[in-house]
Amino acid sequence: MEGHLVMSKKERERLVVMARVSVQELTIKGCVTEVLSISYRQAKRIYSRYKKREARGLIHKSRGMMSNRAIETGLRKEILESYRMRYNGFGAEISAPNKP
């Protein structure tokens, strides 16, 4: 066993629908486009990936990859440390004195 697939709700819905298409319960032209609210061309591309890679073909390809806009880990740590040094204790809750 290769492991578990982590799928979003949207990807699970696509899996169920594409499985029904593969056993010819649904057609891409009418039913799939309405059920998934996607275009005919997109449905064909999704089904093509499903036929080649089954459930693994429906998972978003960039899952697990770092964002293009992400800050490098080392730089991020430096920035956070700088903030902690400068604003140490700022915004910390102050305990109210006990009232009799």
C-alpha positions in Angstrom: 0.0 0.0 0.0 1.4 3.4 -1.0 -0.2 5.4 1.8 -3.3 7.5 2.3 -4.6 10.2 -0.1 -5.6 13.4 1.5 -8.4 14.9 -0.5 -10.5 18.0 -0.1 -14.3 17.9 -0.2 -14.3 19.1 -3.8 -11.8 16.4 -4.8 -13.9 13.7 -3.1 -17.0 14.9 -5.0 -15.1 14.8 -8.3 -13.9 11.2 -7.4 -17.5 10.0 -6.9 -18.7 11.6 -10.1 -15.8 10.4 -12.2 -16.3 6.9 -10.8 -19.9 7.0 -12.0 -18.8 8.2 -15.4 -16.4 5.3 -15.7 -19.2 2.8 -15.1 -21.4 4.8 -17.5 -24.0 5.9 -15.0 -23.3 9.5 -15.9 -22.2 11.3 -19.1 -19.7 14.1 -19.2 -21.6 16.2 -21.6 -24.7 16.8 -19.6 -24.7 15.5 -16.1 -21.1 16.0 -15.0 -20.9 19.6 -16.1 -24.1 20.4 -14.2 -23.2 18.4 -11.0 -19.7 19.8 -10.7 -20.5 23.2 -12.1 -17.6 23.1 -14.6 -17.2 23.4 -18.3 -17.3 20.5 -20.7 -13.6 20.9 -21.6 -12.6 21.0 -17.9 -14.7 17.8 -17.2 -12.9 16.1 -20.1 -9.5 17.0 -18.8 -10.4 15.9 -15.3 -11.8 12.6 -16.5 -8.7 12.0 -18.6 -6.5 12.5 -15.5 -8.8 10.2 -13.6 -8.5 7.4 -16.2 -4.7 7.6 -16.2 -4.0 8.0 -12.4 -7.4 7.2 -10.8 -8.0 9.1 -7.5 -4.4 10.4 -7.4 -5.1 12.3 -10.7 -7.8 14.3 -9.0 -5.6 15.7 -6.3 -4.3 19.3 -6.8 -0.8 19.1 -8.2 0.6 21.9 -6.0 -0.4 20.2 -2.8 2.5 20.0 -0.4 4.7 22.5 -2.3 5.8 25.8 -0.9 4.0 28.9 -2.1 5.8 31.1 -4.6 5.1 34.0 -2.3 6.5 32.3 0.9 9.4 33.8 2.8 12.4 31.6 3.2 12.4 29.8 6.6 15.7 31.4 7.9 14.6 34.9 6.9 11.2 34.3 8.5 12.8 33.2 11.8 15.1 36.3 11.8 12.1 38.6 11.3 10.1 37.0 14.1 13.0 37.1 16.5 13.5 40.9 15.7 9.8 41.6 16.5 10.1 39.6 19.7 13.1 41.6 20.8 11.6 44.9 20.0 8.1 44.4 21.2 8.8 42.0 24.1 5.7 42.1 26.4 3.8 44.5 24.2 0.1 43.5 24.3 0.5 41.0 27.1 -2.4 40.7 29.5 -2.0 42.6 32.7 -3.6 40.9 35.7 -6.1 43.1 37.5 -5.7 43.5 41.3 -7.9 41.3 43.4 -10.9 43.2 44.7 -12.2 42.4 48.2 
